[in-house]
Amino acid sequence: MTASLFTPYKLNDTLTLSNKILMAPLTRCMADDDLVPTLKMVDYYARRAEAGLIISEATIIRPDAQGYPNTPGLFTPAQIDGWRKVTDAVHKSGGKIFAQLWHTGRVAHPHFFDGGDVLSSSAQAVEGTVPRMRELVYQTPKAATLDDIKQLVVDYAQAAANAIDAGFDGVEIHAANGYLIDQFLHHDNNRREDEYGQTPANMSRFALEVVDAVVATIGADRTAIRVSPGAYFNMAADPRDRDVFDYLLPELAKRHLAFLHGGIFDDSMQFDYLGGNISTYLRSVYTGTLVGVGSYTAETGSAAITDNKFDLLAIGRPFIANPDYVAKVRDGGELVTYADSMLAELI
């Protein structure tokens, strides 16, 4: 029932995966106070190296990107050195690992970067408080200026260079789940009237500028992206969003990226304006390698790959509960059921 997961997959001329199971990015908030990966994180990732590819927990590109406590960074020498210990351990265990590059945008909080502006596409606040620090209320962001946007593009590219320096095999640009790049891609948050707003091409511009800068820095073979065409997290849905992604996805396909990863917690969610679920919509518009995610089991994910619904399967929380997830699936072992209590420590 899972045979389709256990054949190698050639992403491109640079990277071939040993199997089709990816470890999805999982925010664990376990870096030290300087946002440096810890030795526990080294062991945590090394134990999961049998995945065809690990996508790291979301990793912030600069100080004002932070919206959660103790999320690792990739912008200081110490952080780069800390991640190098992780990648060395993963590679020693025979694995491959991409860094997920992250700016949280309007759900960042000045508490983490000693004041200063919270940036987004527009000055549209989101209601709520910071996870794990509920005393911190979200702020109304500043609409990024053209100079702000230019600097953000530079900083994404620098983070990608830092990731390669740290030994990562590539990067996944986090353009999903209501974070900064996604905030440019949805009408609920993007109220701009300049070259970054109003039309599908304009609303896609920032995402494509980031992609092009990263590709120019580390190459398309080592660059992937995660997107959320259906607004579902810190973002209200708008039927006009489909036009944005109908424009963006073919443009991304032209870049010949390593893969495109759907951003959704549960892929059974239906979006009327997308004509169904996220993976079905992405498959209909995007022609490159597609990663499916969102409450799949090994069995349902394998069946979806067999049915050509996507090419690779990303597994999230079951990897928290089962460091040996790949071996258990391959050998028919019993999986430990994930529980929220497992978030409190790295196992």
Sequence and secondary structure as in RCSB ss.txt:
>XXXX:A:sequence
MTASLFTPYKLNDTLTLSNKILMAPLTRCMADDDLVPTLKMVDYYARRAEAGLIISEATIIRPDAQGYPNTPGLF
TPAQIDGWRKVTDAVHKSGGKIFAQLWHTGRVAHPHFFDGGDVLSSSAQAVEGTVPRMRELVYQTPKAATLDDIK
QLVVDYAQAAANAIDAGFDGVEIHAANGYLIDQFLHHDNNRREDEYGQTPANMSRFALEVVDAVVATIGADRTAI
RVSPGAYFNMAADPRDRDVFDYLLPELAKRHLAFLHGGIFDDSMQFDYLGGNISTYLRSVYTGTLVGVGSYTAET
GSAAITDNKFDLLAIGRPFIANPDYVAKVRDGGELVTYADSMLAELI
>XXXX:A:secstr
  GGGGS EE SSS EESSSEEE       S TTS   HHHHHHHHTTTTSSEEEEEEEESSGGG  STT  BSS
SHHHHHHHHHHHHHHHHTT  EEEEEE  GGG  GGGGTS   EESSS    SEETTEEEEE    EE  HHHHH
HHHHHHHHHHHHHHHTT SEEEEEE TTSHHHHHH TTT    STTSSSHHHHHHHHHHHHHHHHHHH GGGEEE
EE SS  SSS   TTHHHHHHHHHHHHHHTT S EEE  S TT  BGGGTB HHHHHHHH  S EEE SS  HHH
HHHHHHTTS SEEEE HHHHH TTHHHHHHHT       GGGGGS  
